[in-house]
C-alpha cells in the first residue's frame, strides 16, 4: 500500500500557512502587551487599557488560528505570547483594582499563566521603586504585598523544567527581588525616621 503523500503534504501546507499567520498575530500581540506594561509604569492607565484590549483581540484571533493544530498550541511562541498577555493583564488589574485575575478570566492555560505571574513580580518591583521615589510608602507597601502574595502562591509549584520551562530560574530571581525590595522599604522608613528625629532635635534647639 502506497503512502498517501498528497494528504500529508496538504496537512503540512495547512500547518505552514497557520504558523505564518500565527507569527504575524503574535508579533502584534507582544507589541501591545509590552506597550501596556510601559504605559502602566507611566501611569497612563486609559492608554494601557486600550493596548490590553488590542492584545485581547489578537489573543482570540491567535487561538482561532491554532485551534486545529496541536503542534502550534504547544509552540514556544504561542506560550510566550500568552505568558506576556497574562503578565500585562495581571499587572493592569493589580494596579487599577487590587486583584489577581484567574487563568479563566484571562483566557489562558496554566503554563503561560504561572510564567506570567512570575514575571509580574519583577514589574511590581518597578512600581515599588517608583512609589518610594515619589515618597508614597503606603503605595509601595501595597505593591510589595502583592509581590509576596504571588511569590507565596507560586512557591507551592515544584516541578522540573521539563514540565514548567524556566520557572525555577524565575523564582530564584524573584526571591532575590523580594529580599531587595523588603530592604528598600525598610531603609526608606529608617531614613524618614532619621529625618524626623533631626527635625525634632532642630525644633528643640530653636526653643532653647
C-alpha positions as CSV (number, residue, x, y, z in Angstrom):
1,X,0.0,0.0,0.0
2,X,1.5,3.4,-1.1
3,X,1.9,6.3,1.3
4,X,-0.8,8.9,0.9
5,X,1.8,11.6,0.3
6,X,-0.8,14.1,-1.1
7,X,-2.8,14.1,2.2
8,X,0.4,14.5,4.2
9,X,1.6,17.4,2.1
10,X,-1.8,19.0,2.4
11,X,-1.6,18.8,6.2
12,X,1.9,20.3,6.2
13,X,0.9,23.1,3.9
14,X,-2.0,23.9,6.2
15,X,0.3,23.8,9.2
16,X,2.8,26.1,7.5
17,X,0.1,28.6,6.5
18,X,-1.4,28.6,10.0
19,X,2.1,29.1,11.5
20,X,2.9,32.1,9.3
21,X,-0.5,33.7,10.2
22,X,0.1,32.9,13.9
23,X,3.6,34.6,13.7
24,X,2.1,37.8,12.4
25,X,-0.6,37.8,15.1
26,X,1.9,37.0,17.9
27,X,4.1,39.9,16.9
28,X,1.2,42.3,17.2
29,X,0.1,40.7,20.4
30,X,3.5,41.0,22.0
31,X,3.9,44.6,20.9
32,X,0.6,45.6,22.6
33,X,1.4,43.7,25.7
34,X,4.8,45.4,26.1
35,X,3.1,48.8,25.3
36,X,0.5,48.1,28.0
37,X,3.2,47.4,30.7
38,X,5.2,50.5,29.8
39,X,2.0,52.6,29.9
40,X,1.1,51.2,33.3
41,X,4.5,52.3,34.7
42,X,4.0,55.7,33.1
43,X,0.6,55.8,34.9
44,X,-1.3,56.2,31.6
45,X,-3.9,53.7,32.5
46,X,-6.5,54.7,29.9
47,X,-3.9,54.1,27.1
48,X,-2.7,50.9,28.9
49,X,-6.3,49.6,28.8
50,X,-6.5,50.2,25.1
51,X,-3.3,48.3,24.4
52,X,-4.6,45.5,26.6
53,X,-7.9,45.3,24.7
54,X,-6.0,45.2,21.4
55,X,-3.8,42.4,22.8
56,X,-7.0,40.5,23.9
57,X,-8.4,40.7,20.3
58,X,-5.1,39.4,19.0
59,X,-5.1,36.5,21.5
60,X,-8.6,35.4,20.4
61,X,-7.5,35.6,16.8
62,X,-4.4,33.5,17.6
63,X,-6.5,30.9,19.4
64,X,-8.8,30.6,16.5
65,X,-5.9,30.2,14.0
66,X,-4.2,27.4,16.0
67,X,-7.3,25.6,17.3
68,X,-6.8,22.7,14.8
69,X,-3.1,22.4,15.2
70,X,-1.8,20.7,18.4
71,X,1.8,21.4,17.5
72,X,1.1,25.2,17.3
73,X,-0.8,25.1,20.6
74,X,2.5,23.8,22.3
75,X,4.7,26.0,20.2
76,X,7.1,28.1,22.3
77,X,6.0,31.4,20.6
78,X,2.4,30.6,21.5
79,X,3.3,30.1,25.1
80,X,5.4,33.2,25.2
81,X,2.6,35.4,23.8
82,X,0.1,34.1,26.3
83,X,2.6,34.5,29.1
84,X,3.2,38.1,28.2
85,X,-0.5,38.7,27.8
86,X,-1.0,37.2,31.3
87,X,1.7,39.5,32.7
88,X,0.2,42.6,31.2
89,X,-3.4,41.6,32.2
90,X,-2.5,40.8,35.9
91,X,-0.3,43.8,36.3
92,X,-3.0,46.1,35.0
93,X,-5.6,44.7,37.3
94,X,-3.4,44.7,40.4
95,X,-2.5,48.3,39.8
96,X,-6.0,49.5,38.9
97,X,-8.3,47.3,41.0
98,X,-6.0,45.5,43.5
99,X,-7.0,42.0,42.3
100,X,-5.2,39.0,40.8
101,X,-7.3,37.5,37.9
102,X,-7.6,33.8,37.4
103,X,-6.5,31.9,34.3
104,X,-10.2,31.5,33.3
105,X,-10.7,35.3,33.5
106,X,-7.6,35.9,31.3
107,X,-8.4,33.1,28.9
108,X,-5.1,31.2,29.1
109,X,-3.9,27.8,30.2
110,X,-2.0,27.0,33.4
111,X,1.6,27.1,32.0
112,X,1.6,30.6,30.5
113,X,-0.4,31.7,33.5
114,X,2.1,30.8,36.1
115,X,5.0,32.0,34.0
116,X,3.2,35.3,33.5
117,X,2.5,35.6,37.2
118,X,6.2,35.0,37.9
119,X,7.1,37.9,35.6
120,X,4.6,40.2,37.3
121,X,6.7,40.2,40.5
122,X,9.6,42.0,38.7
123,X,7.2,44.6,37.2
124,X,5.7,45.2,40.7
125,X,9.3,45.8,42.0
126,X,9.5,48.7,39.5
127,X,6.2,50.0,40.9
128,X,7.6,49.8,44.4
129,X,10.8,51.7,43.4
130,X,8.7,54.4,41.7
131,X,6.4,54.8,44.7
132,X,9.4,55.1,47.0
133,X,10.9,57.8,44.8
134,X,7.5,59.6,44.9
135,X,7.5,59.4,48.7
136,X,4.4,57.2,48.8
137,X,5.4,54.4,51.2
138,X,1.8,53.2,51.6
139,X,1.5,52.5,47.9
140,X,5.0,50.9,47.9
141,X,3.8,48.5,50.7
142,X,0.7,47.7,48.8
143,X,2.6,46.7,45.7
144,X,5.1,44.8,47.8
145,X,2.2,42.8,49.5
146,X,1.1,41.6,46.0
147,X,4.7,40.6,45.3
148,X,4.6,38.5,48.4
149,X,1.2,37.0,47.6
150,X,2.3,36.0,44.1
151,X,5.6,34.5,45.3
152,X,3.9,32.6,48.2
153,X,1.4,31.1,45.8
154,X,3.9,30.2,43.1
155,X,6.3,28.7,45.7
156,X,3.9,25.8,46.0
157,X,4.8,24.7,42.5
158,X,7.9,22.4,42.4
159,X,8.1,20.7,39.0
160,X,11.1,20.1,36.8
161,X,12.0,22.5,34.0
162,X,10.8,19.8,31.5
163,X,7.2,20.5,32.9
164,X,7.5,24.2,33.6
165,X,10.4,25.6,31.5
166,X,12.3,28.4,33.1
167,X,10.1,28.6,36.1
168,X,12.8,27.7,38.7
169,X,15.1,30.4,37.4
170,X,12.3,33.0,37.5
171,X,11.6,32.1,41.2
172,X,15.3,32.3,42.1
173,X,15.4,35.8,40.7
174,X,12.1,36.7,42.4
175,X,13.4,35.5,45.7
176,X,16.2,38.0,45.5
177,X,13.9,40.7,44.3
178,X,11.7,40.2,47.3
179,X,14.6,40.4,49.7
180,X,16.0,43.6,48.0
181,X,12.5,45.2,47.9
182,X,11.9,44.5,51.6
183,X,15.3,46.0,52.4
184,X,14.5,49.1,50.2
185,X,11.2,49.8,52.1
186,X,12.8,49.2,55.5
187,X,15.7,51.6,54.6
188,X,13.3,54.3,53.4
189,X,11.4,54.0,56.7
190,X,14.7,54.3,58.6
191,X,15.6,57.3,56.5
192,X,12.3,59.1,57.2
193,X,12.6,58.3,61.0
194,X,16.1,59.8,61.0
195,X,14.9,62.9,59.2
196,X,12.0,63.3,61.7
197,X,14.5,62.9,64.6
198,X,16.8,65.6,63.2
199,X,13.8,67.9,62.6
200,X,12.6,67.3,66.2
201,X,16.1,68.0,67.5
202,X,16.3,71.2,65.5
203,X,13.0,72.4,66.9
204,X,14.2,71.7,70.5
205,X,17.4,73.6,69.8
206,X,15.5,76.6,68.4
207,X,13.4,76.7,71.6
208,X,16.3,76.8,74.0
